[in-house]
Amino acid sequence: MNNRSLNFSHEIPIEVYHENTDVSIKVSINDSVMFEKVYSPGIVHTETIRFYNEYVESKQNTICFEFSGNVEAQHKYLKINSILINNAWLNFYNADYRPVLNQEWWDELTEVEQEHYLDIIYGINGNTFGWFGQIIFKFAAGYDWKSKFDKESPISKILSSKEDWVFLDESGNNPWEKR
């Protein structure tokens, strides 16, 4: 391959809602802000975030979605419909969800209610995140499958972890490929 630049396109369809105040979404890659927008209340906003970013061969990367606002409400959410990078999808089950919970509200809940909300927050949220906070995905970028096997850490081999990889050679980006 002649093109050795890992400058990848990103396509991320989202849906945002808050019932009574403005909320903001910020998308960062490796701490560099790629997208930032404020959404008005009372309307379901749908949009596809598009940008390019250049990566370093075989390095772990982080894409972070920060969902924030000034007023809590029962009806609010950020829905990330997919994350497509250079025609490769990131796995939603690899999300690290870091919600900001109102401690006063949390302390008033019974233990059963807390367990119920923990299941919703960390277990069955799918692609919909109803608390302000951060949603973080980690992945690596490389030229082709050889990049993965040359740089894979011994820890990930021992733990048999399933880190997402995005390759310049798009033939390696097929979702049915085994990791």
C-alpha positions in Angstrom: 0.0 0.0 0.0 1.3 3.4 -0.9 -0.8 5.5 1.5 0.8 5.1 5.0 -1.1 7.9 6.7 -3.7 6.7 9.3 -5.9 9.7 8.6 -9.3 8.1 9.2 -12.8 9.3 8.5 -15.3 9.1 11.4 -19.1 8.9 11.2 -21.1 8.9 14.4 -24.9 9.3 14.3 -26.3 10.5 17.6 -29.6 11.5 19.2 -29.8 14.0 22.0 -32.7 15.0 24.2 -33.3 17.0 27.4 -36.8 18.0 28.5 -36.2 21.5 29.9 -32.7 23.0 29.4 -29.8 23.2 27.0 -27.3 20.3 27.1 -23.9 19.9 25.4 -22.0 17.1 23.7 -18.3 17.2 23.3 -16.4 14.5 21.4 -12.7 14.2 21.9 -10.0 11.8 20.6 -7.0 11.4 22.7 -8.0 14.6 24.6 -8.3 16.7 21.4 -11.7 18.1 20.9 -13.1 17.1 17.5 -16.8 18.2 17.9 -18.7 20.3 20.4 -22.3 21.5 20.3 -25.1 22.8 22.5 -28.6 21.4 21.9 -31.8 23.2 22.9 -34.5 21.5 25.2 -37.7 19.9 24.3 -36.7 18.6 20.9 -35.1 15.2 19.9 -32.0 16.2 18.0 -30.5 13.8 15.5 -27.3 14.4 13.7 -24.3 12.6 12.2 -21.0 13.8 13.5 -18.3 13.7 10.8 -14.6 14.4 11.0 -11.1 13.1 10.2 -8.3 12.3 12.6 -4.8 11.0 12.1 -3.6 8.2 14.3 -0.2 6.7 15.3 0.5 3.2 14.2 -0.4 0.5 16.8 -1.1 2.9 19.6 -4.2 2.7 21.8 -6.6 5.6 21.3 -9.6 6.9 23.2 -12.7 8.5 21.9 -14.7 10.2 24.6 -18.3 11.5 24.5 -19.0 14.1 27.2 -22.7 14.7 27.9 -23.3 17.7 30.2 -25.8 20.2 31.3 -26.7 22.4 34.3 -30.1 20.9 35.3 -31.0 17.3 36.0 -34.2 15.9 34.5 -36.0 12.6 34.4 -36.1 12.7 30.6 -32.7 13.2 29.1 -30.3 11.1 27.1 -27.5 10.8 24.6 -27.9 7.9 22.2 -24.8 6.9 20.2 -26.2 4.9 17.2 -22.9 3.7 15.9 -19.2 4.7 15.7 -17.8 4.1 12.2 -14.0 4.8 11.8 -12.5 4.0 8.4 -15.4 1.6 7.7 -14.9 -0.3 11.0 -17.5 -0.3 13.8 -16.5 0.0 17.4 -18.1 -2.4 19.8 -20.7 -0.7 22.2 -20.0 -3.4 24.8 -16.5 -2.0 25.2 -17.8 1.4 26.5 -16.5 2.7 29.8 -19.5 4.7 31.1 -18.7 7.2 33.8 -21.9 8.9 34.9 -22.1 11.9 37.2 -24.7 10.9 39.8 -26.3 13.3 42.2 -25.0 12.0 45.6 -27.9 13.5 47.5 -30.4 11.6 45.3 -28.3 8.4 45.4 -28.1 8.4 49.2 -31.9 8.6 49.5 -32.5 5.5 47.5 -32.9 2.1 49.1 -30.3 -0.6 48.5 -32.8 -2.4 46.1 -33.3 0.8 44.2 -29.6 1.4 44.0 -29.1 -2.1 42.6 -31.9 -1.4 40.1 -30.2 1.8 38.9 -26.8 0.2 38.8 -28.2 -2.5 36.4 -29.6 0.3 34.2 -26.5 2.4 34.3 -23.8 -0.2 33.8 -25.6 -3.3 32.6 -28.5 -2.7 30.2 -27.9 0.8 28.8 -27.0 -0.5 25.3 -26.3 2.7 23.3 -28.4 5.1 25.3 -26.9 7.0 28.2 -29.3 8.8 30.5 -27.0 10.5 33.0 -24.6 13.3 32.4 -21.0 12.1 32.3 -18.5 10.5 30.0 -18.7 7.5 27.6 -15.3 6.3 26.6 -14.3 3.8 23.9 -10.7 2.5 23.4 -9.3 1.2 20.2 -6.1 0.9 18.3 -5.2 1.9 14.8 -2.8 0.2 12.4 -1.9 -0.4 8.7 -3.2 -4.0 8.6 -3.6 -7.2 10.6 0.2 -7.4 11.0 0.1 -4.2 13.1 -2.1 -5.9 15.6 0.0 -9.0 16.0 3.3 -7.2 16.0 2.2 -4.8 18.8 -0.3 -6.8 20.8 0.6 -6.7 24.5 1.4 -9.9 26.4 -1.3 -8.9 29.0 -4.0 -8.7 26.3 -3.0 -12.1 25.0 -3.0 -13.6 28.5 -6.4 -12.1 29.3 -7.7 -12.7 25.8 -9.0 -9.2 25.6 -11.0 -8.0 22.6 -9.6 -4.6 21.8 -11.1 -2.9 18.8 -8.7 -2.3 15.9 -9.2 0.0 12.9 -7.0 -0.6 9.9 -5.8 1.5 7.0 -6.3 -1.7 4.9 -10.1 -1.7 5.0 -10.3 -5.3 4.0 -9.3 -6.0 7.7 -12.2 -3.9 9.0 -14.9 -6.4 8.3 -17.2 -6.9 11.3 -17.2 -10.7 10.9 -13.4 -10.9 11.2 -12.3 -12.8 14.3 -10.2 -10.8 16.8 
